[in-house]
Amino acid sequence: MQRIHAYTLSNQSNWDIIIIGGGATGLGTAVDAASRGLKTLLVEQADFAKGTSSRSTKLVHGGVRYLAQGDIGLVKHALKERGLLEKNASHLVKKEEFIIPCYNWFDVIKYLTGLKMYDWLAGKYSFGSSKYLSKTETLSRMPGIKQQGLKGGISYFDGKFDDSRLAINLAQTAKEKGATLINYMKVVNLINQNEEVKGVEVQDVITGETFKLSAKVVINATGVFVDDILQMNNPKAKPMVRPSQGVHVVLKNEFLKSDSALMIPKTTDGRVLFAVPWHEHLLVGTTDTPLNEHSLEPRALKEETDFILNTAAAYFTKAPTEKDILSVFSGLRPLAAPTDPNSNSTKEISRDHKLMVSAKGLITITGGKWTTYRRMAEETVDLAMKHADLGNINSQTDHLTIHGNINLTDDSYLNTYGSDRKHIEALIEENPKLGSKLHTDFPHTAAEIIWCTRNEMAETVEDILSRRLRILFVDARAAMEMAPQVAVLMAKEMGFDTNWERNQINLFINLANGYIYHSKNEQLAVAN
């Protein structure tokens, strides 16, 4: 099977910058570098945003928790980036009201005071003013929370978005600025010459072809996989990151019956927990569990899902149970490794990003969060240009519109495609059969499969149902039911046979089973 990228890589082996990693940071770096006129290549071992960058809590925020920890600088920078992102990707980033229910008057005073400082730090990038809500007002806006002992609530505003949809739009933006981006292209080695990194050796995961590519500087933006790349250069390199797992469960939105999001300010482990309306469902999370290993498909631990359900039950009128979980997914945060290798605490691990020259010709960026991806990318390209003597062009991205950016006034679910919505509607107008729904419980149509296959670099059924349409993350069983039809549509579009269809369906069903919550007995049955 021939992929179009083979010709590109065989005939353009010398790049200014090669970026390893197609998550938020890598994609942002590609946009920044290409918009400065640098010859830029990004390679990703799986699909764009396959890892952590599709598994967030869907918040564009300054970080109320970091404010409580006294990290004022991080919060202020993040609030500015939140404001820029709302302007640059208005089709995906929306203002969201968050409500903190308060069951004693001290909490009312404490949280309102803290959130007024949060408003002040936002300055001209404010999303709205926080305020006290009476008990009646709180229950009116969020009828699904417990009434007993409720004194009222604090309303404040932050941002909500669709993480992997933004990742795809960043890839499209980088491409429009001249970058080359290739998913399913794995770095298998670094090319060294005189103790300097001169490029990478990559293998096409789909075709098996290998290529050796030269670059003036290589960027390691692989998240929890950064140490794998660093050890290619130096097998004795000390670990730079410690993964921390964050788990989310998805429920029907009837549990809160609200357009506002719930913020639980202090859980039993000292974290915050969110319940956020997302794609007509309710996303609840997250946890913070330190791990000693990483993978592309981390799995939730039972104690993590129990923790989320138990915490939600303490605030919801109707307590969610295991049977109510429509999908459960996990993401790994690439936190800076603690100085004590035996430590199991994530509280001492930095939430800010870390940028460093790992070796001559190799720069590593890790940590941070989605909200600050643009600033991280700008700093990374600044360092790369200085390190590799690539000139002195300033970043162009603070007001660079992201692909799809458009203000749409109706509430169509197609608005997540932004300005591309009209192209999907045109496909249906041209061929009304493409307007057929993929599932009775969801509005998505066959036209979207055609669009994503042609224009959004989707290569597999998983790419479509996980990161283009988001169904796997919303309702895993429904995604499994959609898989056969998606496979048929993709195969026809890409010229593949029924063997490809069957293989894709089987691969996806096996994957999706990991997103369905299984009780302990069910897990034993599956294992046997």
C-alpha positions in Angstrom: 0.0 0.0 0.0 1.5 3.3 -1.1 1.1 6.4 1.2 1.4 9.8 -0.4 4.0 10.7 2.3 6.6 8.3 0.9 7.3 10.6 -2.1 7.5 13.7 0.2 10.0 12.1 2.5 12.1 10.4 -0.2 12.5 13.8 -2.0 12.7 16.2 0.9 15.1 14.8 3.5 16.6 18.1 4.7 14.4 20.1 7.1 14.9 23.2 9.3 12.9 21.6 12.2 11.7 18.0 12.7 9.1 17.8 15.5 8.5 14.4 17.1 5.0 14.1 18.6 1.6 15.1 17.3 -0.1 16.2 20.5 -1.0 19.7 21.6 2.6 20.8 22.1 4.0 19.3 18.9 1.2 20.6 16.8 1.4 24.0 18.3 5.2 24.0 17.6 4.5 23.0 14.0 2.1 26.0 13.6 4.6 28.4 15.2 7.6 27.2 13.2 5.8 27.1 9.8 4.2 30.5 10.3 7.8 31.9 10.8 8.7 30.4 7.4 10.8 27.5 8.7 10.8 24.2 6.7 8.9 22.1 9.2 8.1 18.4 9.4 6.1 16.8 12.2 5.9 13.0 12.7 3.5 11.2 15.0 3.8 7.5 15.8 0.0 7.0 16.0 -2.8 9.5 15.2 -2.7 13.2 16.1 -3.7 13.6 19.8 -3.9 9.8 20.2 -2.5 10.1 23.7 -2.9 12.7 26.5 -4.1 15.5 24.1 -7.5 13.8 23.4 -8.0 12.7 27.1 -8.3 16.0 29.0 -11.1 17.4 31.1 -12.0 19.6 28.1 -11.2 22.8 30.0 -9.5 25.9 28.7 -8.7 27.5 32.0 -6.2 29.4 34.2 -6.3 26.7 36.8 -8.2 27.5 40.0 -6.3 24.8 41.8 -3.0 26.4 40.9 -4.2 29.7 42.3 -4.9 28.0 45.6 -1.4 26.7 45.5 0.0 30.2 45.1 1.3 29.7 41.5 0.1 33.2 40.4 2.5 33.4 37.4 1.2 30.2 35.9 -2.4 31.2 36.4 -1.9 34.6 34.9 -0.2 33.3 31.8 -2.8 30.6 31.3 -5.7 33.1 31.6 -4.2 35.2 28.9 -3.8 32.1 26.6 -7.4 31.2 27.4 -8.5 34.6 26.1 -6.3 34.3 22.9 -7.6 30.8 22.2 -11.2 31.9 22.5 -10.6 34.5 19.8 -8.4 32.3 17.6 -10.6 29.2 17.7 -14.0 30.5 18.5 -15.8 27.6 16.9 -14.3 25.2 19.5 -13.6 27.3 22.6 -16.7 28.5 24.5 -17.3 30.3 27.7 -18.8 28.1 30.4 -20.3 28.9 33.7 -19.0 26.8 36.6 -20.8 26.5 39.9 -19.2 25.6 43.2 -21.9 24.5 45.7 -21.2 25.7 49.2 -22.4 23.9 52.3 -21.0 26.3 54.9 -20.6 30.1 55.0 -16.9 29.9 55.4 -16.6 28.2 51.9 -18.8 31.0 50.4 -16.4 33.6 51.6 -13.2 31.6 50.8 -14.1 30.7 47.3 -15.7 34.0 46.3 -12.6 35.8 47.5 -10.3 33.5 45.6 -12.3 33.7 42.4 -12.5 37.5 42.5 -8.7 37.3 42.4 -9.0 34.9 39.5 -11.2 37.5 37.7 -8.7 40.2 38.4 -5.7 38.2 37.1 -7.6 37.7 33.8 -7.8 41.4 33.2 -8.9 42.2 29.7 -9.1 38.5 28.9 -11.9 38.0 31.4 -14.7 35.5 30.6 -17.1 37.1 33.1 -17.3 38.1 36.8 -17.7 35.6 39.6 -20.6 36.1 42.0 -22.5 34.5 44.9 -25.7 32.7 44.1 -28.4 32.1 46.7 -29.6 28.6 47.4 -32.6 29.1 45.2 -30.5 30.5 42.3 -28.0 27.6 42.7 -30.7 25.0 42.5 -32.4 26.7 39.6 -29.2 26.6 37.6 -28.2 23.1 38.7 -31.2 21.1 39.9 -29.2 17.9 40.1 -27.2 18.7 43.2 -28.1 17.9 46.8 -30.1 20.5 48.7 -29.6 19.5 52.3 -27.3 22.0 54.0 -26.7 24.0 50.8 -26.0 27.7 51.6 -25.7 28.8 48.0 -23.0 28.6 45.3 -20.3 30.6 43.6 -20.6 31.2 39.9 -17.5 31.8 37.8 -16.5 31.5 34.2 -13.9 29.5 32.4 -13.6 27.9 28.9 -14.7 24.5 27.5 -13.5 22.9 24.3 -13.1 19.8 22.3 -9.4 18.8 22.6 -8.8 16.4 19.7 -10.9 18.5 17.3 -8.6 21.5 18.1 -5.6 19.2 17.5 -6.9 18.4 14.0 -7.5 22.1 13.3 -3.9 22.9 14.4 -2.6 20.2 12.1 -4.6 21.8 9.2 -3.3 25.3 10.2 0.3 24.1 10.2 -0.2 22.5 6.8 -1.7 25.7 5.4 1.4 27.5 6.6 3.6 25.1 4.7 4.4 22.4 7.2 4.4 18.7 6.4 2.6 16.5 9.0 2.4 12.8 9.0 0.6 10.5 11.4 1.5 6.8 11.9 5.2 7.6 11.3 7.3 6.4 14.2 10.8 7.6 15.1 12.9 4.5 15.6 16.3 6.2 16.0 18.1 9.5 16.1 20.8 10.2 13.6 24.0 11.3 15.4 27.2 12.7 13.9 30.1 13.9 16.0 27.9 13.9 19.2 25.3 16.1 17.5 21.7 15.0 16.6 21.4 15.6 12.8 18.0 14.0 12.1 15.8 11.0 12.7 15.1 7.6 11.2 11.4 6.9 10.9 9.2 4.0 10.0 5.8 4.2 8.4 3.6 2.2 10.8 1.1 1.4 8.0 3.5 0.5 5.1 6.6 -0.5 6.9 8.8 1.8 4.8 11.7 3.5 6.6 13.3 6.9 5.9 16.3 8.8 7.1 15.6 12.5 7.5 18.1 15.4 8.2 17.2 18.5 10.2 19.0 21.5 11.6 17.3 20.8 14.9 15.0 18.1 16.3 12.2 18.8 18.8 11.2 16.1 21.2 7.6 16.9 22.0 6.4 13.4 22.8 4.7 13.9 26.2 5.0 10.8 28.4 7.3 9.3 25.8 10.1 11.9 26.0 12.4 9.6 27.9 12.2 7.0 25.1 13.5 9.6 22.6 16.2 10.9 25.1 17.4 7.3 25.6 17.9 6.9 21.9 20.5 9.6 22.2 21.8 8.6 25.6 20.9 5.2 26.9 22.0 6.3 30.4 19.8 9.4 30.5 17.9 9.9 33.7 14.1 9.9 33.5 12.7 13.4 32.9 9.0 12.7 33.4 6.8 10.8 35.8 3.4 9.9 34.3 0.3 10.7 36.3 -3.0 9.1 35.3 -6.2 11.1 35.0 -9.4 9.1 34.6 -12.8 10.4 33.4 -16.2 8.8 33.2 -19.0 9.9 31.0 -22.7 9.8 32.2 -26.0 10.8 30.8 -26.6 14.6 31.3 -29.7 13.9 33.4 -27.5 13.6 36.5 -27.1 17.4 36.7 -29.8 18.6 34.4 -27.8 21.8 33.8 -26.0 23.7 31.1 -23.5 24.8 33.7 -20.5 22.8 34.9 -20.0 21.7 38.5 -16.7 22.2 40.3 -16.1 20.3 43.5 -13.3 22.3 45.1 -11.8 19.8 47.4 -12.0 16.0 47.2 -10.8 13.5 49.7 -7.4 13.4 48.1 -7.1 17.2 48.0 -7.9 17.6 44.3 -10.7 19.3 42.4 -13.3 17.4 40.5 -15.3 18.6 37.6 -18.6 17.6 36.0 -18.8 19.2 32.6 -21.6 19.1 30.0 -19.9 17.9 26.9 -21.5 16.6 23.6 -24.9 16.3 25.2 -23.5 14.1 28.0 -21.7 14.7 31.3 -18.0 14.3 31.7 -16.8 13.7 35.3 -13.2 13.7 36.4 -10.4 13.6 37.0 -8.0 11.5 39.2 -4.3 11.9 39.8 -2.6 8.6 40.1 1.2 8.3 39.8 2.4 5.5 37.5 5.8 4.0 36.7 5.0 3.1 33.1 3.3 4.6 30.1 1.3 3.4 27.1 -0.8 4.8 24.3 -3.9 3.1 25.8 -3.8 3.4 29.6 -6.6 1.8 31.5 -8.5 3.1 34.5 -8.0 1.4 37.8 -11.2 0.4 39.7 -10.2 2.5 42.6 -10.1 5.5 40.3 -13.6 5.0 38.9 -14.9 4.3 42.4 -13.4 7.5 43.6 -15.1 9.5 40.9 -18.5 7.8 41.4 -18.3 8.2 45.2 -17.3 11.9 45.0 -20.1 12.6 42.5 -22.6 10.8 44.7 -21.8 13.1 47.6 -23.0 16.1 45.5 -25.5 14.6 43.0 -29.2 14.1 44.0 -29.1 10.9 42.0 -26.0 8.9 42.8 -24.3 7.5 39.6 -23.4 3.8 39.7 -21.1 1.6 37.6 -24.0 0.7 35.3 -24.5 4.4 34.4 -21.0 4.7 33.0 -21.2 5.1 29.2 -17.5 5.4 28.6 -14.4 5.5 30.8 -11.1 6.8 29.5 -7.6 7.5 30.9 -4.9 10.0 30.0 -1.3 10.3 31.2 0.1 13.7 32.2 3.9 14.0 31.5 4.8 15.6 34.8 8.4 16.5 35.7 9.9 13.6 37.6 10.3 14.2 41.4 13.8 14.3 42.9 12.9 11.4 45.1 12.5 8.4 42.8 10.5 6.6 45.5 8.0 9.4 46.0 4.4 8.5 45.2 3.1 12.1 45.6 2.0 14.1 42.6 1.8 17.3 44.6 5.6 17.9 44.5 5.6 17.4 40.7 5.6 20.6 38.6 2.5 21.4 36.6 4.4 23.9 34.5 6.3 23.0 31.4 10.0 22.2 31.1 12.1 23.2 28.0 15.7 22.2 27.6 18.5 21.5 25.2 19.0 17.8 25.7 21.9 17.5 23.3 23.4 19.5 20.5 20.6 19.5 17.9 18.0 18.1 20.2 15.5 20.1 22.2 12.9 18.6 24.6 9.7 20.2 25.7 7.3 18.5 28.2 4.7 19.2 30.8 2.3 22.1 30.7 -1.4 21.8 29.7 -3.6 22.4 26.7 -4.4 26.0 27.6 -0.8 27.1 27.4 0.2 25.0 24.3 0.7 28.2 22.2 3.1 29.8 24.6 5.0 26.6 25.1 5.3 26.3 21.3 6.5 29.9 21.0 9.2 29.4 23.6 10.3 26.1 21.9 10.7 27.6 18.5 12.5 30.7 20.0 15.0 28.3 21.5 15.3 26.1 18.4 16.0 29.1 16.2 18.7 30.4 18.5 20.2 27.0 19.0 20.4 26.1 15.3 21.0 29.7 14.1 17.8 29.8 12.1 17.3 33.5 12.1 15.5 35.9 14.3 11.8 36.0 13.3 9.3 36.6 16.0 6.3 34.3 16.7 3.2 35.1 14.7 0.7 32.9 16.6 -0.8 35.2 19.3 -3.4 36.4 16.9 -3.1 33.7 14.2 -6.6 32.4 13.4 -6.8 28.6 13.6 -8.4 26.5 10.8 -12.2 26.5 11.2 -12.3 29.7 13.2 -15.7 31.3 12.7 -18.6 32.6 14.8 -21.7 30.5 14.2 -24.9 31.7 15.9 -27.0 28.5 15.8 -26.6 25.4 17.9 -25.9 22.8 15.2 -23.6 20.0 16.3 -21.7 20.6 13.1 -20.4 23.8 14.5 -17.4 21.9 15.9 -16.2 21.8 12.3 -16.3 25.6 12.2 -15.9 27.0 8.6 -15.7 23.4 7.3 -19.3 22.8 8.2 -20.5 24.2 4.9 -18.4 21.6 3.0 -20.1 18.8 4.9 -23.5 20.2 4.2 -22.5 20.5 0.5 -21.6 16.8 0.4 -25.1 16.0 1.7 -26.7 18.4 -0.8 -24.8 16.7 -3.6 -25.6 13.2 -2.4 -28.6 13.1 0.0 -27.7 9.5 1.0 -24.7 10.9 2.8 -27.2 12.6 5.2 -28.1 9.3 6.7 -27.4 9.0 10.4 -24.8 6.6 11.7 -26.7 5.8 14.9 -30.2 6.6 16.2 -28.8 8.2 19.4 -26.4 10.5 17.6 -26.7 13.2 14.9 -23.6 12.3 13.0 -23.9 11.4 9.3 -22.1 9.5 6.6 -21.0 12.8 5.1 -18.7 13.4 8.1 -16.9 10.1 7.5 -16.2 11.2 3.9 -15.1 14.6 5.0 -12.7 13.4 7.7 -11.2 10.7 5.5 -10.5 13.2 2.7 -9.5 16.3 4.7 -8.6 15.4 8.2 -6.0 12.8 7.8 -8.0 10.0 9.3 -6.5 6.6 8.5 -8.5 4.2 10.7 -12.0 3.6 12.1 -10.5 4.4 15.5 -9.3 7.8 14.2 -12.9 8.6 13.1 -14.8 7.3 16.1 -12.3 8.3 18.8 -10.9 11.7 17.7 -12.9 13.1 14.8 -16.4 12.3 16.0 -15.6 11.6 19.7 -18.2 8.8 20.0 -15.8 6.4 21.7 -15.2 8.9 24.5 -18.9 9.6 24.9 -20.6 6.2 24.5 -18.3 3.2 23.8 -21.2 0.8 23.0 -22.7 3.1 20.5 -19.2 3.5 18.9 -18.9 -0.2 18.5 -22.3 -0.3 16.8 -21.2 2.4 14.4 -17.9 0.7 13.5 -19.1 -1.5 10.6 -20.7 1.4 8.7 -17.7 3.6 9.2 -15.4 0.9 8.0 -17.5 0.4 4.8 -17.5 4.2 4.1 -13.8 4.6 4.7 -12.9 1.5 2.6 -14.9 2.8 -0.4 -13.3 6.2 -0.1 -9.8 4.9 0.3 -10.0 2.0 -2.2 -9.6 -0.8 0.3 -11.2 -4.2 0.2 -13.5 -6.2 2.6 -10.4 -7.7 4.4 -9.4 -4.2 5.4 -13.0 -3.5 6.6 -13.1 -6.7 8.8 -9.6 -6.0 10.2 -10.6 -2.5 11.1 -13.8 -3.5 12.7 -12.1 -6.2 14.8 -9.3 -3.8 15.9 -11.8 -1.2 16.9 -14.1 -3.6 18.8 -11.1 -4.8 20.8 -10.1 -1.3 21.6 -13.6 -0.1 22.5 -14.0 -2.9 25.0 -11.4 -1.1 27.1 -13.7 2.0 27.3 -16.7 0.1 28.6 -16.7 -0.1 32.4 -16.6 -3.7 33.5 -17.3 -4.8 37.1 -14.8 -7.0 38.8 -16.9 -10.1 37.9 -17.1 -9.0 34.3 -13.4 -8.4 34.1 -12.7 -11.9 35.3 -15.1 -13.3 32.7 -13.4 -11.3 30.0 -10.0 -12.6 31.2 -11.2 -16.2 31.1 
